[in-house]
Amino acid sequence: MTSYAAGVAALALAFAGAVAAPASADDIDTYYLDSVHGNDSAAGDSPATAWKTLAKASTADLEPGEKLMLSRGSTWSGQLAITKSGEADNPIVVDAYGTGARPVLKDDIEACLYLGGDHIEVYNLQIGVDQDQGRCSWAGIKVGGSNNVIEQNYITGAAAGVYIETSARYTSVTSNEFVNNNFMSKLTPQEENDNDDSGAFAMLVQGDDSNIGWNTITGSVAFSYDYEFDGAAVEIFMGSRNYVHHNLALDNDTFTELGTSRNDDGSTNDPDGTSGNVFEYNGIYGDRTRSGIVTRGPVKDDGEIETNGPVFGTVFRNNSMNLPNPDAEGVVCYASCTNAHFKLSQNIVVAAKKSAYADSTFTANDHNVFYGGQYQMTAGTANVRRDPKFDPSRPLRLLSGSPAIGLGVKKFNPVDLGGATVGGNGTIEAGAYEY
């Protein structure tokens, strides 16, 4: 994504003169943590002298380039907090060592892993458990710092598998497996409050400039008194310029919903607004999924202020969704939605109840395939309303004769969701997969 890459480059350039020379190998330490055989009184600098507790590891004076290695087969309850910072060329790394099952961090009411510093990279951990006893009951991983990487982890059981705070920028969440982040952080009967239930997010993004790609996301859905069910694969609330791409999402209540925060009088709690979020080459399907994307403008049909709007400049392109749930609505942009709020291009949208809904003021939709229930959107350019002919044996892949084949006119990304070259067969397809 151009804005993400350019932003990282600009940041690196700005600080190039201030960054110290990389430390030599002799100056860089690796520390080890083992919940079974460790000892906090030991040196911690080899598997044989590993520390034991998260409390000890959280107070480690980690320097740029240093590593904290967690023993496979170990399990810890509580929070691991990394508050020191690495550097662009010398990140602090948290990873697994040894053989066997991933190391497990579980059972904290705030976050099982907190990344408070900058330039921290996290690999190969299991964050949380998918059960009431021992889950990370708010966040699996909470990100407060910037330029942090979360990659190749298994994240489960939280209200927010990854929570990116408003203070965080340039977070990379890639190639992780999110499973059943289905806990509701707020769940109250309607007689107490009929619009406050919240939770079941694989990712809750309040920060800016995140790169969220190549993840598999399943089971972000939970019972709600207010909405029957709730949850999302990627919830963006007050975050801007986040790039969400090449994710495969199965049986999440919603793939994404976007919002900002305003009061009833129109004053804002989000000074820089919510804008410029881009979604491309994502695959969205499953019997439990009730929505693909929900976004909004500033004012409801009755003239009241939409307190979660407006959201500006959302781009949704080359995504595929197949939502057979009888309540499913594929694309929704409401509350005086206009072209300033949303752009929809080269997608395949199949949804049982409504394939698309937007206010009549929205016309920025082109080269999409819509199929299924009601279509309530002003006709755009070169859209097709026909069965896209998904392959029943390969979800969201296209069969011969699909109207999506060759419908695309612009190459937005070099590769599709399966890693195939876009345009490699001589045509550009609508949807997340080339034919």
N, C-alpha and C positions, 0 to 999 in steps of 0.2 A: 504494500500500500504506500503510495507516494508520501502522504502526510506523515505516516509513522516513520518511514525510512529517513525522510528529510529531517524530521524532528530529532531523531537519534543522532544523525550526522551533525546537525547544527549544535546540539548539546556537546557532542564530543569535541567539536572544533572550538567551542567557546571555552572549554576547560583544558584544552591541549597544553597551553602554556603553564598551567598550574599543577598538572599531575606530575608527581615525582617519578623518577625512573623506576621500572619494575624491579621488585626485590629479587635477589639471586636465589637459586634453589636452596642454598644453605640457610637462608634467612626465613624460609617458609616452613611452617609446621603443619602437621596433620594430627588431629586429635580423634580419639576413638571413644565410643560410648556403647556399653554392653549391659543390658538390664539383668542378665543372668550371672555373669562372671565378673562384672566390673567392680571397682572400688574407688570411691571418690577421693581416697587418700593417695591413690597411685598417681603416677606422672601423667597418664592419659595420652602418651605420645606413641603408643604401639598397641596392637590388639591384646598383647599379654599384660599391658598396664592400663587397660581401658578404664574410664570413669563409669559410674553406674547410673546416676540420676539426671533427670532433666534440669533440676535446680543447679547442679554443678556445671552442666553444659551451657546453660543460659547465662552464666556469669563468666564464661570463658572470654578472655581478652583477644578476640579474633582480629587478626590483621589482614589487610588486603592480600589475596592469593592463598590464604590458609583454608584448610578443609576441616569439616566436622563429619566424621564417618560413623554411621549408626549400624550396629550389628544386625544382620539378617537373623530372624528367629526371635528377636527381642521385642518386647511390648512395654510401653510406658503410659501411665495415666498422668494427665496434667498438661501443662503448656511448655513447649520449647520456644524460647524467645531469642531471636537473633536481632540484636539492636545495633551491633557494630556495622560499619560499611566497608565494602570493598571498593575497587576502582574499575573503570571500564575494561582495562586490560588485565586486571588482577581481582576478579570477583571472589567473594567468600563462597565456598561450595559446601552444600550439605548433601550427602549421598549415602548409599548403603555399601557395606562390605561383607565379605564372607559368602556362605552358601545358604540356600533355603528360602523361606518366605520373606517377603519384604518386612523391614522393621515397621512397627505399628505405633503411631501416636494417637491416643484416644482420651476420652473422658475429661473434657474441660468445658466449662460453661461459656467461656468467651471465644477462645480459638485454640486448637491443639497445636498449631504452629503460627507464630507471629513473626512477620518479617518487617521489623521497624526500621532497619537500615537500608542503604542503597547498594546496588550491585551485588545482590545475593542470588545464588542459583541453587535450586532444590531439585533433586532427582531420585527416582526409584524408591519412594516411601509409600506406605499405606497410611492415609490420613483418615481416621475415624473407623467406626464399626457400624454396621447396619442393624442396630438394635437399640432399644431404649436405654438399657443398662450399659453405660460406657461410651455413648456417642459423643461427638463434638456438638454440643447442643445449640450453639450459635454458628460459628464458622469453623470449617475444617482448617483453612489457611486464611489468615487475615493479613493483608498487605497494606502497610502504611508508608513504606519508603518507595523510592523510584528506581527504575531500571533493574527490576528484579525478574528472575526467570523461574517458572514452575513447569517442569517438563518430565514426562514419563512416570507420573505418579498415579496411584489408585486412590480416589477420593470418594468417600461414601458416608451416608448417614446424617449429614449436617442439615441445618436450616439454610446455610449458604456454604456450599462446598469450598468455593473461593470467594472471599469478600475483598474487593479492591476499594479502599477508602478514598475519600475525596482528595486526600493529600498525595495519593500515589499517581505517578505518571510513568509511561513507557513500561508497563508490566507486560511480560510475555507469558501466556498460558498456552502451551502447545503440547500436543501428543500425549495428553493425559486421558485416563479413563474415569469418568464420573458415573457412579452407579447409586441410584436410590438415595439421593440427597433429598429426602422426603419428609423432613421434620418441620413442623410449623412453629416458628418462634413466637407467634401471637395467634391464639385461637380462642375467641370468646363467643359465647352465645349471642344471637342477634338482639335479644332483649337488653343486653349490656351495651353492645355497639354493633351496628349492622354493616360497618365498612372499615374494619381494622385488621382482619385476618391477614397474615403475611408469613411467607416462608416457602420452603421446598424449591430453593434456587440451586442449580448446579453452580452458577456464577452470578453474583450480584456486583455490578460494576458501577461505582460512583466516581472513580477516577477517570483520567483522560489518557488518550493516546495508547491504549492497550492493543496488543496483538494477540488475538484469540483464535487459534487455528489448529486443525488436524486432531481435534479431540473427539472421542466418542462419549455421548451423553445420553443416559437412559434413566428413567424412573423418577424424574423431578416432578412429582405430582402427589398431592395429599388432600385429605378431606378438609373442607372449609365450611363453617356455618354460613358464611356470607355469600360464597360464590359456588357452592356445591363441591368444587375442587379448586385447587390453586397450585401454582408452581410454574417454573420457567427454566429452560436450559440456560439462557443468557438474559438476565434482567438488567437493563441499563436505566439507572435513575440518577440524574444529574451529571452523568458522564458524557464527554464529548470526544469526537474524533477517534473513537474506538473502531478497530478493524476486526470483523468477525467473519471468518472464512474457512472453508473446507472442513466443517464440522459435520458429523453424522449424528443426528438426534432422533432417538426412538422413544416413544411413549413418555414424553414430557407434556404437562398440561398445555403449556404454551412454549413455542420456541423462543420468542423474544417479545417483550413489552418495553416501551420506552416512555419515560416521564421526567418531568422536572417538579419543582416544589414551589407552589404559590399559595398565598392566603386568600381568604374569601374576598378581601378588598383589592386583590390584584397585586399586592406587594410580593416580592419574590424572596425566597430563601436560597436561591441558586443564582448568585450574581452573574456568573459567566454563562448561564443558560445551559441547555442541552442541545447539542447540534453536531452535524457532520459525521454521524455514525454510519459505517458502511458494512453491508452484509452481502457476501457473494460466495457462490459455490458451496452452499450448505444443503444437506439433505435432511428432510424433515418428514417423519412418517410415524405410523403406529395407531392402533385402535384407541388408545387413551388420549391421544393428542387432540385438543379442542381448538387450537389456534396456532397459526403460523407467525404472524407479526401483527402487533397492535401499536399504533402511534396516534398522535392527536395534535389538533390545533389549539387555539386559545379560548374559544367560547362555545358552549353547548347549544343545542338547538333551541332551548328555552331561554337563551340569553344570559344564563348564569356563567360565571367564570369557570373554566376547566382548570382546577387547581393543580392538576398534573401536566398541564400544557402551558404554552406551546412547545413542541419539540421541532427543531428546524433541521432541514437538510439531510434527512435520513435517506439513504440510498439502499435499495434492495434489488439485486441483479444476479441473474444466473443461479437462482436457487430452485430446488425441486421440492415439492411437498405433495404428499398423498395422505389425506385425512378422512378416513371413512366413518369416524365417529358421527352419529346423527346430529350432534350439537356443534360440529366443527365449522369454523369460519376461517378461511385461509388468510386473507389480507384485509385489515381494517384500519382506516384512517378517518377519524371523526372529529367533532368539535371544530367546525369551520376549517377543515383540512384544505390546504391549497398546494400548489406546486412548490411553494417555498418550504413546505413541511416535508414533502415526500417525493421520491422518484422511484418508479417501478419499471424494470426493464429486463427482458429476456428470461423471465421465470416460467416455471410450470407450476400452476396452482390448481390442485384438485381438493375440494372440500365438500362434504356432504350437505351441510346446511346452506352456507354461502361461500362461493368461491372468492368473491370480492365485494367489499363495501367501502365507499368513500363519498364525501360530500360532492355535490355537483361542481363545486369550484376547483376540484382536483382533476387535471387532465394529463399529467406527466406520466403516462404509462404507454409502453410501446413494446412490440414484438414478444408479447407474453402468450402463453397458452392457459386458458381458464376452462375448468370443467367441473361439473358437479351440481351443487345447489344454486341458489339465486345469485345472479350477477347484478350488483347495484353500484355501478361505477360509470362515469362518463366515458364513452368510447375514446380510446387513445389512437395510436398509430400502429397498424399492422398487427393487432392482436387477433388471436384465433380462439374460438370457443368450441373446441372439439376434444374428444378423448385423446390424451397424449400417447396412449398405448404403452403403458409401463409393462415391463417384463415381470410376470408374476413370480418367476423363480429367482429374480435378481432385483430386489426393491429399488425403484426409482430409475433403473436402466431402461433404455428405449428399445422397442421392437421396430422392425422394418415397417415403413409406412407411417411412422409417427409424424404429426404435423410440426413437432419441435425440431426435426432434423432440417438444418439449413435455415431456420427462422431467424437466427441471430445475425446481426450485422456488425457487431463490434467485439473485438477480443479484449476483454477486461482483465484477463489473467492468463499467464502462460500455460497453466495446467488445470484440468478439471478435478472433481472430487476424488476420482480414482487415480489421479496422477498422469492421465493421458494428456498429450499435447492438444491444446485447444486449436481447432482449425487444422489439425493434422490429417484429417480425411478430406480436406478440401472445402469443408463447410463449418460454420459455427452454429452450434445448437442452442436453443433455449434450454434452460435447466442446468443442473449441476453436473451432468455427465454428457460427454461427447458420445456419439453413436459409433 
